[in-house]
Amino acid sequence: MADDKSGREKQARDADRRQREREIAMELERGDEPEPPIEPAVLADLESELESVSFPATGSDVIAAVGNREIESVDGPYTVEELVADTDAERFDTPESVRVRVQRPTIATAMKRVVEAAGTLRNEEFGDSQRTAYEKTFRELKAIDADDEDEGIRAVADWIVGRIHEQGKLPGSRAVRRQAAEFCRENGYEIRNDEWLGI
């Protein structure tokens, strides 16, 4: 493409179109998420208790401030300490980011296990994009496996932790998605190729 005014305008239009498509895809994706199993009022109370914490805060900071705080969910009570990794590697920018983490206890518990296992690795960082991809895989498993005791989430978390201990490194996000898809197919859940787990 020529580097002239019309070429630059076309590039700008294409970039705008791609951005709009990403935003629409994100909205559609959020619309498919299962409802959080914790009442919004409980989460609002937790956020107000976190006002004493200076953000950005580590998981250890959050545990020190509200670790014993009990959160009632449809699956039973959880403490914040059961849902957030007690480590400096876990970072939260705002009280809302803590709320988002704990609003889905099954996913939070799985992520806590993975973050703590990753903390045992030397010379390897659990980056934000990888963490986001792992969490999205757990959310997809929750949506697919909603009525089945969250077996898929536990199985994939066990697999990730096992790989960390056996190989001394984090499995790639694509490998985690592949493992989740394999679990789904083995257990009779249909996965389409255009879905997150459809690889």
Contact map, one row per residue, 1 for C-alpha under 8 A:
1110001000000000000000000000000000000000000000000000000000000000000000000000000000000000000000000000000000000000000000000000000000000000000000000000000000000000000000000000000000000000000000000000000
1111001000000000000000000000000000000000000000000000000000000000000000000000000000000000000000000000000000000000000000000000000000000000000000000000000000000000000000000000000000000000000000000000000
1111101100000000000000000000000000000000000000000000000000000000000000000000000000000000000000000000000000000000000000000000000000000000000000000000000000000000000000000000000000000000000000000000000
0111111100000000000000000000000000000000000000000000000000000000000000000000000000000000000000000000000000000000000000000000000000000000000000000000000000000000000000000000000000000000000000000000000
0011111110000000000000000000000000000000000000000000000000000000000000000000000000000000000000000000000000000000000000000000000000000000000000000000000000000000000000000000000000000000000000000000000
0001111111000000000000000000000000000000000000000000000000000000000000000000000000000000000000000000000000000000000000000000000000000000000000000000000000000000000000000000000000000000000000000000000
1111111111100000000000000000000000000000000000000000000000000000000000000000000000000000000000000000000000000000000000000000000000000000000000000000000000000000000000000000000000000000000000000000000
0011111111110000000000000000000000000000000000000000000000000000000000000000000000000000000000000000000000000000000000000000000000000000000000000000000000000000000000000000000000000000000000000000000
0000111111111000000000000000000000000000000000000000000000000000000000000000000000000000000000000000000000000000000000000000000000000000000000000000000000000000000000000000000000000000000000000000000
0000011111111100000000000000000000000000000000000000000000000000000000000000000000000000000000000000000000000000000000000000000000000000000000000000000000000000000000000000000000000000000000000000000
0000001111111110000000000000000000000000000000000000000000000000000000000000000000000000000000000000000000000000000000000000000000000000000000000000000000000000000000000000000000000000000000000000000
0000000111111111000000000000000000000000000000000000000000000000000000000000000000000000000000000000000000000000000000000000000000000000000000000000000000000000000000000000000000000000000000000000000
0000000011111111100000000000000000000000000000000000000000000000000000000000000000000000000000000000000000000000000000000000000000000000000000000000000000000000000000000000000000000000000000000000000
0000000001111111110000000000000000000000000000000000000000000000000000000000000000000000000000000000000000000000000000000000000000000000000000000000000000000000000000000000000000000000000000000000000
0000000000111111111000000000000000000000000000000000000000000000000000000000000000000000000000000000000000000000000000000000000000000000000000000000000000000000000000000000000000000000000000000000000
0000000000011111111100000000000000000000000000000000000000000000000000000000000000000000000000000000000000000000000000000000000000000000000000000000000000000000000000000000000000000000000000000000000
0000000000001111111110000000000000000000000000000000000000000000000000000000000000000000000000000000000000000000000000000000000000000000000000000000000000000000000000000000000000000000000000000000000
0000000000000111111111000000000000000000000000000000000000000000000000000000000000000000000000000000000000000000000000000000000000000000000000000000000000000000000000000000000000000000000000000000000
0000000000000011111111100000000000000000000000000000000000000000000000000000000000000000000000000000000000000000000000000000000000000000000000000000000000000000000000000000000000000000000000000000000
0000000000000001111111110000000000000000000000000000000000000000000000000000000000000000000000000000000000000000000000000000000000000000000000000000000000000000000000000000000000000000000000000000000
0000000000000000111111111000000000000000000000000000000000000000000000000000000000000000000000000000000000000000000000000000000000000000000000000000000000000000000000000000000000000000000000000000000
0000000000000000011111111100000000000000000000000000000000000000000000000000000000000000000000000000000000000000000000000000000000000000000000000000000000000000000000000000000000000000000000000000000
0000000000000000001111111110000000000000000000000000000000000000000000000000000000000000000000000000000000000000000000000000000000000000000000000000000000000000000000000000000000000000000000000000000
0000000000000000000111111111000000000000000000000000000000000000000000000000000000000000000000000000000000000000000000000000000000000000000000000000000000000000000000000000000000000000000000000000000
0000000000000000000011111111100000000000000000000000000000000000000000000000000000000000000000000000000000000000000000000000000000000000000000000000000000000000000000000000000000000000000000000000000
0000000000000000000001111111110000000000000000000000000000000000000000000000000000000000000000000000000000000000000000000000000000000000000000000000000000000000000000000000000000000000000000000000000
0000000000000000000000111111111000000000000000000000000000000000000000000000000000000000000000000000000000000000000000000000000000000000000000000000000000000000000000000000000000000000000000000000000
0000000000000000000000011111111100000000000000000000000000000000000000000000000000000000000000000000000000000000000000000000000000000000000000000000000000000000000000000000000000000000000000000000000
0000000000000000000000001111111110000000000000000000000000000000000000000000000000000000000000000000000000000000000000000000000000000000000000000000000000000000000000000000000000000000000000000000000
0000000000000000000000000111111110000000000000000000000000000000000000000000000000000000000000000000000000000000000000000000000000000000000000000000000000000000000000000000000000000000000000000000000
0000000000000000000000000011111110000000000000000000000000000000000000000000000000000000000000000000000000000000000000000000000000000000000000000000000000000000000000000000000000000000000000000000000
0000000000000000000000000001111111000000000000000000000000000000000000000000000000000000000000000000000000000000000000000000000000000000000000100000000000000000000000000000000000000000000000000000000
0000000000000000000000000000111111100000000000000000000000000000000000000000000000000000000000000000000000000000000000000000000000000000001100100000000000000000000000000000000000000000000000000000000
0000000000000000000000000000000111110000000000000000000000000000000000000000000000000000000000000000000000000000000000000000000000000000000001100000000000000000000000000000000000000000000000000000000
0000000000000000000000000000000011111000000000000000000000000000000000000000000000000000000000000000000000000000000000000000000000000000000000000000000000000000000000000000000000000000000000000000000
0000000000000000000000000000000001111110000000000000000000000000000000000000000000000000000000000000001100000000000000000000000000000000000000000000000000000000000000000000000000000000000000000000000
0000000000000000000000000000000000111110000000000000000000000000000000001110000000000000000000000000001110000000000000000000000000000000000000000000000000000000000000000000000000000000000000000000000
0000000000000000000000000000000000011111011000000000000000000000000000111100000000000000000000000000001100000000000000000000000000000000000000000000000000000000000000000000000000000000000000000000000
0000000000000000000000000000000000011111111000000000000000000000000000001000000000000000000000000000000000000000000000000000000000000000000000000000000000000000000000000000000000000000000000000000000
0000000000000000000000000000000000000111111100000000000000000000000000000000000000000000000000000000000000000000000000000000000000000000000000000000000000000000000000000000000000000000000000000000000
0000000000000000000000000000000000000011111110000000000000000000000000000000000000000000000000000000000000000000000000000000000000000000000000000000000000000000000000000000000000000000000000000000000
0000000000000000000000000000000000000111111111000000000000000000000000110000000000000000000000000000000000000000000000000000000000000000000000000000000000000000000000000000000000000000000000000000000
0000000000000000000000000000000000000111111111100000000000000000000000000000000000000000000000000010001000000000000000000000000000000000000000000000000000000000000000000000000000000000000000000000000
0000000000000000000000000000000000000001111111110000000000000000000000000000000000000000000000000000000000000000000000000000000000000000000000000000000000000000000000000000000000000000000000000000000
0000000000000000000000000000000000000000111111111000000000000000000000000000000000000000000000000000000000000000000000000000000000000000000000000000000000000000000000000000000000000000000000000000000
0000000000000000000000000000000000000000011111111100000000000000000010000000000000000000000000000010000000000000000000000000000000000000000000000000000000000000000000000000000000000000000000000000000
0000000000000000000000000000000000000000001111111110000000000000000000000000000000000000000000110110000000000000000000000000000000000000000000000000000000000000000000000000000000000000000000000000000
0000000000000000000000000000000000000000000111111110000000000000000000000000000000000000000000000000000000000000000000000000000000000000000000000000000000000000000000000000000000000000000000000000000
0000000000000000000000000000000000000000000011111111000000000000010000000000000000000000000000000000000000000000000000000000000000000000000000000000000000000000000000000000000000000000000000000000000
0000000000000000000000000000000000000000000001111111100000000100110000000000000000000000000000100000000000000000000000000000000000000000000000000000000000000000000000000000000000000000000000000000000
0000000000000000000000000000000000000000000000111111110000000000000000000000000000000000000000100000000000000000000000000000000000000000000000000000000000000000000000000000000000000000000000000000000
0000000000000000000000000000000000000000000000001111110000000000100000000000000000000000000000000000000000000000000000000000000000000000000000000000000000000000000000000000000000000000000000000000000
0000000000000000000000000000000000000000000000000111111010001100100000000000000000000000000000000000000000000000000000000000000000000000000000000000000000000000000000000000000000000000000000000000000
0000000000000000000000000000000000000000000000000011111110000000000000000000000000000000000000000000000000000000000000000000000000000000000000000000000000000000000000000000000000000000000000000000000
0000000000000000000000000000000000000000000000000000111110000000000000000000000000000000000111100000000000000000000000000000000000000000000000000000000000000000000000000000000000000000000000000000000
0000000000000000000000000000000000000000000000000000011111000000000000000000000000000000001111000000000000000000000000000000000000000000000000000000000000000000000000000000000000000000000000000000000
0000000000000000000000000000000000000000000000000000111111111100000000000000000000000000001111000000000000000000000000000000000000000000000000000000000000000000000000000000000000000000000000000000000
0000000000000000000000000000000000000000000000000000000111111100000000000000000000000011111100000000000000000000000000000000000000000000000000000000000000000000000000000000000000000000000000000000000
0000000000000000000000000000000000000000000000000000000011111110000000000000000000011111111100000000000000000000000000000000000000000000000000000000000000000000000000000000000000000000000000000000000
0000000000000000000000000000000000000000000000000000000011111111000000000000000000001111010000000000000000000000000000000000000000000000000000000000000000000000000000000000000000000000000000000000000
0000000000000000000000000000000000000000000000000000100011111111100000000000000000000000000000000000000000000000000000000000000000000000000000000000000000000000000000000000000000000000000000000000000
0000000000000000000000000000000000000000000000000100100011111111111000000000000000010000000000000000000000000000000000000000000000000000000000000000000000000000000000000000000000000000000000000000000
0000000000000000000000000000000000000000000000000000000000111111111100000000000110010100000000000000000000000000000000000000000000000000000000000000000000000000000000000000000000000000000000000000000
0000000000000000000000000000000000000000000000000000000000011111111000000000000000000000000000000000000000000000000000000000000000000000000000000000000000000000000000000000000000000000000000000000000
0000000000000000000000000000000000000000000000000101100000001111111000000000000000000000000000000000000000000000000000000000000000000000000000000000000000000000000000000000000000000000000000000000000
0000000000000000000000000000000000000000000000001100000000000111111110000000000110000000000000000000000000000000000000000000000000000000000000000000000000000000000000000000000000000000000000000000000
0000000000000000000000000000000000000000000000000000000000000111111110000000001110000000000000000000000000000000000000000000000000000000000000000000000000000000000000000000000000000000000000000000000
0000000000000000000000000000000000000000000000000000000000000010011111000000001110000000000000000000000000000000000000000000000000000000000000000000000000000000000000000000000000000000000000000000000
0000000000000000000000000000000000000000000001000000000000000000011111100000001110000000000000000000000000000000000000000000000000000000000000000000000000000000000000000000000000000000000000000000000
0000000000000000000000000000000000000000000000000000000000000000000111110000111100000000000000000000000000000000000000000000000000000000000000000000000000000000000000000000000000000000000000000000000
0000000000000000000000000000000000000100010000000000000000000000000011111000111100000000000000000000000000000000000000000000000000000000000000000000000000000000000000000000000000000000000000000000000
0000000000000000000000000000000000000100010000000000000000000000000001111101110000000000000000000000000000000000000000000000000000000000000000000000000000000000000000000000000000000000000000000000000
0000000000000000000000000000000000001110000000000000000000000000000000111111110000000000000000000000000010000000000000000000000000000000000000000000000000000000000000000000000000000000000000000000000
0000000000000000000000000000000000001100000000000000000000000000000000011111000000000000000000000000000000000000000000000000000000000000000000000000000000000000000000000000000000000000000000000000000
0000000000000000000000000000000000001000000000000000000000000000000000001111100000000000000000000000000000000000000000000000000000000000000000000000000000000000000000000000000000000000000000000000000
0000000000000000000000000000000000000000000000000000000000000000000000011111110000000000000000000000000000000000000000000000000000000000000000000000000000000000000000000000000000000000000000000000000
0000000000000000000000000000000000000000000000000000000000000000000001111011111000000000000000000000000000000000000000000000000000000000000000000000000000000000000000000000000000000000000000000000000
0000000000000000000000000000000000000000000000000000000000000000000001111001111101100000000000000000000010000000000000000000000000000000000000000000000000000000000000000000000000000000000000000000000
0000000000000000000000000000000000000000000000000000000000000000001111100000111111100000000000000000000000000000000000000000000000000000000000000000000000000000000000000000000000000000000000000000000
0000000000000000000000000000000000000000000000000000000000000010011111100000011111110000000000000000010000000000000000000000000000000000000000000000000000000000000000000000000000000000000000000000000
0000000000000000000000000000000000000000000000000000000000000010011110000000001111111100000000000000000000000000000000000000000000000000000000000000000000000000000000000000000000000000000000000000000
0000000000000000000000000000000000000000000000000000000000000000000000000000011111111000000000000000000000001001000000000000000000000000000000000000000000000000000000000000000000000000000000000000000
0000000000000000000000000000000000000000000000000000000000000000000000000000011111111000000000000000110010011001000000000000000000000000000000000000000000000000000000000000000000000000000000000000000
0000000000000000000000000000000000000000000000000000000000100110000000000000000111111100000000000000110000011001000000000000000000000000000000000000000000000000000000000000000000000000000000000000000
0000000000000000000000000000000000000000000000000000000000110000000000000000000011111110010000000000000000000001101100000000000000000000000000000000000000000000000000000000000000000000000000000000000
0000000000000000000000000000000000000000000000000000000000110010000000000000000010011111010000000000000000000000000100000000000000000000000000000000000000000000000000000000000000000000000000000000000
0000000000000000000000000000000000000000000000000000000001110000000000000000000000001111110000000000000000000000000100100000000000000000000000000000000000000000000000000000000000000000000000000000000
0000000000000000000000000000000000000000000000000000000001110000000000000000000000000111111000000000000000000000000000000000000000000000000000000000000000000000000000000000000000000000000000000000000
0000000000000000000000000000000000000000000000000000000001100000000000000000000000000011111000000000000000000000001000100000000000000000000000000000000000000000000000000000000000000000000000000000000
0000000000000000000000000000000000000000000000000000000001110000000000000000000000001111111100000000000000000000001000000000000000000000000000000000000000000000000000000000000000000000000000000000000
0000000000000000000000000000000000000000000000000000000111100000000000000000000000000001111110000000000000000000000000000000000000000000000000000000000000000000000000000000000000000000000000000000000
0000000000000000000000000000000000000000000000000000001111100000000000000000000000000000011111101100000000000000000000000000000000000000000000000000000000000000000000000000000000000000000000000000000
0000000000000000000000000000000000000000000000000000001110000000000000000000000000000000001111101000000000000000000000000000000000000000000000000000000000000000000000000000000000000000000000000000000
0000000000000000000000000000000000000000000000000000001110000000000000000000000000000000000111111100000000000000000000000000000000000000000000000000000000000000000000000000000000000000000000000000000
0000000000000000000000000000000000000000000000100110001000000000000000000000000000000000000111111110000000000000000000000000000000000000000000000000000000000000000000000000000000000000000000000000000
0000000000000000000000000000000000000000000000100000000000000000000000000000000000000000000001111111000000000000000000000000000000000000000000000000000000000000000000000000000000000000000000000000000
0000000000000000000000000000000000000000000000000000000000000000000000000000000000000000000111111111100000000000000000000000000000000000000000000000000000000000000000000000000000000000000000000000000
0000000000000000000000000000000000000000000000100000000000000000000000000000000000000000000101111111110000000000000000000000000000000000000000000000000000000000000000000000000000000000000000000000000
0000000000000000000000000000000000000000001001100000000000000000000000000000000000000000000000111111111000000000000000000000000000000000000000000000000000000000000000000000000000000000000000000000000
0000000000000000000000000000000000000000000000000000000000000000000000000000000000000000000000011111111100000000000000000000000000000000000000000000000000000000000000000000000000000000000000000000000
0000000000000000000000000000000000000000000000000000000000000000000000000000000000110000000000001111111100010000000000000000000000000000000000000000000000000000000000000000000000000000000000000000000
0000000000000000000000000000000000000000000000000000000000000000000000000000000100110000000000000111111110010000000000000000000000000000000000000000000000000000000000000000000000000000000000000000000
0000000000000000000000000000000000011100001000000000000000000000000000000000000000000000000000000011111110010000000000000000000000000000000000000000000000000000000000000000000000000000000000000000000
0000000000000000000000000000000000011100000000000000000000000000000000000000000000000000000000000001111111110000000000000000000000000000000000000000000000000000000000000000000000000000000000000000000
0000000000000000000000000000000000001000000000000000000000000000000000001000010000100000000000000000011111111000000000000000000000000000000000000000000000000000000000000000000000000000000000000000000
0000000000000000000000000000000000000000000000000000000000000000000000000000000000000000000000000000000111111100000000000000000000000000000000000000010010000000000000000000000000000000000000000000000
0000000000000000000000000000000000000000000000000000000000000000000000000000000000000000000000000000000111111110000000000000000000000010011001000000000010000000000000000000000000000000000000000000000
0000000000000000000000000000000000000000000000000000000000000000000000000000000000110000000000000000111111111111000000000000000000000000000000000000000000000000000000000000000000000000000000000000000
0000000000000000000000000000000000000000000000000000000000000000000000000000000001110000000000000000000011111111100000000000000000000000000000000000000000000000000000000000000000000000000000000000000
0000000000000000000000000000000000000000000000000000000000000000000000000000000000000000000000000000000001111111110000000000000000000000000000000000000011001000000000000000000000000000000000000000000
0000000000000000000000000000000000000000000000000000000000000000000000000000000000000000000000000000000000111111111000000000000000000110000000000000000000001000000000000000000000000000000000000000000
0000000000000000000000000000000000000000000000000000000000000000000000000000000001111000000000000000000000011111111100000000000000000000000000000000000000000000000000000000000000000000000000000000000
0000000000000000000000000000000000000000000000000000000000000000000000000000000000001000000000000000000000001111111110000000000000000000000000000000000000001000100000000000000000000000000000000000000
0000000000000000000000000000000000000000000000000000000000000000000000000000000000000000000000000000000000000111111111000000000000000000000000000000000000001001100000000000000000000000000000000000000
0000000000000000000000000000000000000000000000000000000000000000000000000000000000001000110000000000000000000011111111100000010000000000000000000000000000000000000000000000000000000000000000000000000
0000000000000000000000000000000000000000000000000000000000000000000000000000000000001110000000000000000000000001111111110000000000000000000000000000000000000000000000000000000000000000000000000000000
0000000000000000000000000000000000000000000000000000000000000000000000000000000000000000000000000000000000000000111111111000000000000000000000000000000000000000100110000000000000000000000000000000000
0000000000000000000000000000000000000000000000000000000000000000000000000000000000000000000000000000000000000000011111111000110000000000000000000000000000000000100100001100000000000000000000000000000
0000000000000000000000000000000000000000000000000000000000000000000000000000000000000010100000000000000000000000001111111100000000000000000000000000000000000000000000000000000000000000000000000000000
0000000000000000000000000000000000000000000000000000000000000000000000000000000000000000000000000000000000000000000111111100000000000000000000000000000000000000000000000000000000000000000000000000000
0000000000000000000000000000000000000000000000000000000000000000000000000000000000000000000000000000000000000000000011111111000000000000000000000000000000000000000100011000000000000000000000000000000
0000000000000000000000000000000000000000000000000000000000000000000000000000000000000000000000000000000000000000000000111111000000000000000000000000000000000000000000000000000000000000000000000000000
0000000000000000000000000000000000000000000000000000000000000000000000000000000000000000000000000000000000000000000000001111100000000000000000000000000000000000000000000000000000000000000000000000000
0000000000000000000000000000000000000000000000000000000000000000000000000000000000000000000000000000000000000000000000001111110000000000000000000000000000000000000000001100000000000000000000000000000
0000000000000000000000000000000000000000000000000000000000000000000000000000000000000000000000000000000000000000000001000011111000000000000000000000000000000000000000000000000000000000000000000000000
0000000000000000000000000000000000000000000000000000000000000000000000000000000000000000000000000000000000000000001001000001111101100000000000000000000000000000000000000100000000000000000000000000000
0000000000000000000000000000000000000000000000000000000000000000000000000000000000000000000000000000000000000000000000000000111111100000000000000000000000000000000000000000000000000000000000000000000
0000000000000000000000000000000000000000000000000000000000000000000000000000000000000000000000000000000000000000000000000000011111110000000000000000000000000000000000000000000000000000000000000000000
0000000000000000000000000000000000000000000000000000000000000000000000000000000000000000000000000000000000000000000000000000001111111000000000000000000000000000000000000000000000000000000000000000000
0000000000000000000000000000000000000000000000000000000000000000000000000000000000000000000000000000000000000000000000000000011111111100000000000000000000000000000000000001100000000000000000000000000
0000000000000000000000000000000000000000000000000000000000000000000000000000000000000000000000000000000000000000000000000000011111111110000000000000000000000000000000000000000000000000000000000000000
0000000000000000000000000000000000000000000000000000000000000000000000000000000000000000000000000000000000000000000000000000000111111111000000000000000000000000000000000000000000000000000000000000000
0000000000000000000000000000000000000000000000000000000000000000000000000000000000000000000000000000000000000000000000000000000011111111100000000000000000000000000000000000100000000000000000000000000
0000000000000000000000000000000000000000000000000000000000000000000000000000000000000000000000000000000000000010000000000000000001111111110000000000000000000000000000000000100110000000000000000000000
0000000000000000000000000000000000000000000000000000000000000000000000000000000000000000000000000000000000100010000000000000000000111111111000000000000000000000000000000000000000000000000000000000000
0000000000000000000000000000000000000000000000000000000000000000000000000000000000000000000000000000000000000000000000000000000000011111111100000000000000000000000000000000000000000000000000000000000
0000000000000000000000000000000000000000000000000000000000000000000000000000000000000000000000000000000000000000000000000000000000001111111110000000000000000000000000000000000110010000000000000001100
0000000000000000000000000000000000000000000000000000000000000000000000000000000000000000000000000000000000100000000000000000000000000111111111000000000010000000000000000000000000000000000000000000000
0000000000000000000000000000000010000000000000000000000000000000000000000000000000000000000000000000000000100000000000000000000000000011111111100000000000000000000000000000000000000000000000000000000
0000000000000000000000000000000010000000000000000000000000000000000000000000000000000000000000000000000000000000000000000000000000000001111111110000000000000000000000000000000000000000000000000001100
0000000000000000000000000000000000000000000000000000000000000000000000000000000000000000000000000000000000000000000000000000000000000000111111111100010110000000000000000000000000010000000000000000000
0000000000000000000000000000000001000000000000000000000000000000000000000000000000000000000000000000000000100000000000000000000000000000011111111100010110000000000000000000000000000000000000000000000
0000000000000000000000000000000111000000000000000000000000000000000000000000000000000000000000000000000000000000000000000000000000000000001111111100000000000000000000000000000000000000000000000000000
0000000000000000000000000000000000000000000000000000000000000000000000000000000000000000000000000000000000000000000000000000000000000000000111111100000000000000000000000000000000000000000010000000000
0000000000000000000000000000000000000000000000000000000000000000000000000000000000000000000000000000000000000000000000000000000000000000000011111111111100000000000000000000000000000000000000000000000
0000000000000000000000000000000000000000000000000000000000000000000000000000000000000000000000000000000000000000000000000000000000000000000011111111110000000000000000000000000000000000000000000000000
0000000000000000000000000000000000000000000000000000000000000000000000000000000000000000000000000000000000000000000000000000000000000000000000001111110000000000000000000000000000000000000000000000000
0000000000000000000000000000000000000000000000000000000000000000000000000000000000000000000000000000000000000000000000000000000000000000000000001111111000000000000000000000000000000000000000000000000
0000000000000000000000000000000000000000000000000000000000000000000000000000000000000000000000000000000000000000000000000000000000000000000000001111111000000000000000000000000000000000000000000000000
0000000000000000000000000000000000000000000000000000000000000000000000000000000000000000000000000000000001000000000000000000000000000000000011001111111111000000000000000000000000000000000000000000000
0000000000000000000000000000000000000000000000000000000000000000000000000000000000000000000000000000000000000000000000000000000000000000000000001001111111100000000000000000000000000000000000000000000
0000000000000000000000000000000000000000000000000000000000000000000000000000000000000000000000000000000000000000000000000000000000000000000011001000011111110000000000000000000000010011000000000000000
0000000000000000000000000000000000000000000000000000000000000000000000000000000000000000000000000000000001100100000000000000000000000000010011000000011111111000000000000000000000000000000000000000000
0000000000000000000000000000000000000000000000000000000000000000000000000000000000000000000000000000000000000100000000000000000000000000000000000000011111111100000000000000000000000000000000000000000
0000000000000000000000000000000000000000000000000000000000000000000000000000000000000000000000000000000000000000000000000000000000000000000000000000001111111110000000000000000000000010000000000000000
0000000000000000000000000000000000000000000000000000000000000000000000000000000000000000000000000000000000000000000000000000000000000000000000000000000111111111000000000000000100110010000000000000000
0000000000000000000000000000000000000000000000000000000000000000000000000000000000000000000000000000000000000110110000000000000000000000000000000000000011111111100000000000000000000000000000000000000
0000000000000000000000000000000000000000000000000000000000000000000000000000000000000000000000000000000000000000000000000000000000000000000000000000000001111111110000000000000000000000000000000000000
0000000000000000000000000000000000000000000000000000000000000000000000000000000000000000000000000000000000000000000000000000000000000000000000000000000000111111111000000000000000000000000000000000000
0000000000000000000000000000000000000000000000000000000000000000000000000000000000000000000000000000000000000000010000000000000000000000000000000000000000011111111100000110000100000000000000000000000
0000000000000000000000000000000000000000000000000000000000000000000000000000000000000000000000000000000000000000110011000000000000000000000000000000000000001111111110000000000000000000000000000000000
0000000000000000000000000000000000000000000000000000000000000000000000000000000000000000000000000000000000000000000000000000000000000000000000000000000000000111111111000000000000000000000000000000000
0000000000000000000000000000000000000000000000000000000000000000000000000000000000000000000000000000000000000000000000000000000000000000000000000000000000000011111111111110000000000000000000000000000
0000000000000000000000000000000000000000000000000000000000000000000000000000000000000000000000000000000000000000000011001000000000000000000000000000000000000001111111111110000000000000000000000000000
0000000000000000000000000000000000000000000000000000000000000000000000000000000000000000000000000000000000000000000010000000000000000000000000000000000000000000111111111000000000000000000000000000000
0000000000000000000000000000000000000000000000000000000000000000000000000000000000000000000000000000000000000000000000000000000000000000000000000000000000000000011111110000000000000000000000000000000
0000000000000000000000000000000000000000000000000000000000000000000000000000000000000000000000000000000000000000000000000000000000000000000000000000000000000000001111111000000000000000000000000000000
0000000000000000000000000000000000000000000000000000000000000000000000000000000000000000000000000000000000000000000000001000000000000000000000000000000000000000001111111100000000000000000000000000000
0000000000000000000000000000000000000000000000000000000000000000000000000000000000000000000000000000000000000000000001001001000000000000000000000000000000000000001110111110000000000000000000000000000
0000000000000000000000000000000000000000000000000000000000000000000000000000000000000000000000000000000000000000000001000001010000000000000000000000000000000001001100011111000000000000000000000000000
0000000000000000000000000000000000000000000000000000000000000000000000000000000000000000000000000000000000000000000000000000000000000000000000000000000000000001001100001111101100000000000000000000000
0000000000000000000000000000000000000000000000000000000000000000000000000000000000000000000000000000000000000000000000000000000001000000000000000000000000000000000000000111111100000000000000000000000
0000000000000000000000000000000000000000000000000000000000000000000000000000000000000000000000000000000000000000000000000000000001001100000000000000000000000000000000000011111110000000000000000000000
0000000000000000000000000000000000000000000000000000000000000000000000000000000000000000000000000000000000000000000000000000000000000000000000000000000000000000000000000001111111000000000000000000000
0000000000000000000000000000000000000000000000000000000000000000000000000000000000000000000000000000000000000000000000000000000000000000000000000000000000000000000000000011111111100000000000000000000
0000000000000000000000000000000000000000000000000000000000000000000000000000000000000000000000000000000000000000000000000000000000000100100000000000000000010001000000000011111111110000000000000000000
0000000000000000000000000000000000000000000000000000000000000000000000000000000000000000000000000000000000000000000000000000000000000100100000000000000000000000000000000000111111111000000000000001101
0000000000000000000000000000000000000000000000000000000000000000000000000000000000000000000000000000000000000000000000000000000000000000000000000000000000000000000000000000011111111100000000000000111
0000000000000000000000000000000000000000000000000000000000000000000000000000000000000000000000000000000000000000000000000000000000000000000000000000000000010000000000000000001111111110000000000000000
0000000000000000000000000000000000000000000000000000000000000000000000000000000000000000000000000000000000000000000000000000000000000000100010000000000100010000000000000000000111111111000000000000100
0000000000000000000000000000000000000000000000000000000000000000000000000000000000000000000000000000000000000000000000000000000000000000000000000000000000000000000000000000000011111111100000100000111
0000000000000000000000000000000000000000000000000000000000000000000000000000000000000000000000000000000000000000000000000000000000000000000000000000000000000000000000000000000001111111110000000000000
0000000000000000000000000000000000000000000000000000000000000000000000000000000000000000000000000000000000000000000000000000000000000000000000000000000100110000000000000000000000111111111000000000000
0000000000000000000000000000000000000000000000000000000000000000000000000000000000000000000000000000000000000000000000000000000000000000000000000000000100000000000000000000000000011111111111100000000
0000000000000000000000000000000000000000000000000000000000000000000000000000000000000000000000000000000000000000000000000000000000000000000000000000000000000000000000000000000000001111111111100000000
0000000000000000000000000000000000000000000000000000000000000000000000000000000000000000000000000000000000000000000000000000000000000000000000000000000000000000000000000000000000000111111110000000000
0000000000000000000000000000000000000000000000000000000000000000000000000000000000000000000000000000000000000000000000000000000000000000000000000000000000000000000000000000000000000011111110000000000
0000000000000000000000000000000000000000000000000000000000000000000000000000000000000000000000000000000000000000000000000000000000000000000000000000000000000000000000000000000000000001111111000000000
0000000000000000000000000000000000000000000000000000000000000000000000000000000000000000000000000000000000000000000000000000000000000000000000010000000000000000000000000000000000000001111111100000000
0000000000000000000000000000000000000000000000000000000000000000000000000000000000000000000000000000000000000000000000000000000000000000000000000000000000000000000000000000000000000001100111110000000
0000000000000000000000000000000000000000000000000000000000000000000000000000000000000000000000000000000000000000000000000000000000000000000000000000000000000000000000000000000000001001100011111010110
0000000000000000000000000000000000000000000000000000000000000000000000000000000000000000000000000000000000000000000000000000000000000000000000000000000000000000000000000000000000000000000001111110110
0000000000000000000000000000000000000000000000000000000000000000000000000000000000000000000000000000000000000000000000000000000000000000000000000000000000000000000000000000000000000000000000111110111
0000000000000000000000000000000000000000000000000000000000000000000000000000000000000000000000000000000000000000000000000000000000000000000000000000000000000000000000000000000000000000000000011111010
0000000000000000000000000000000000000000000000000000000000000000000000000000000000000000000000000000000000000000000000000000000000000000000000000000000000000000000000000000000000000000000000111111110
0000000000000000000000000000000000000000000000000000000000000000000000000000000000000000000000000000000000000000000000000000000000000000100100000000000000000000000000000000000010000000000000000111111
0000000000000000000000000000000000000000000000000000000000000000000000000000000000000000000000000000000000000000000000000000000000000000100100000000000000000000000000000000000011011000000000111011111
0000000000000000000000000000000000000000000000000000000000000000000000000000000000000000000000000000000000000000000000000000000000000000000000000000000000000000000000000000000001001000000000111111111
0000000000000000000000000000000000000000000000000000000000000000000000000000000000000000000000000000000000000000000000000000000000000000000000000000000000000000000000000000000011001000000000001001111
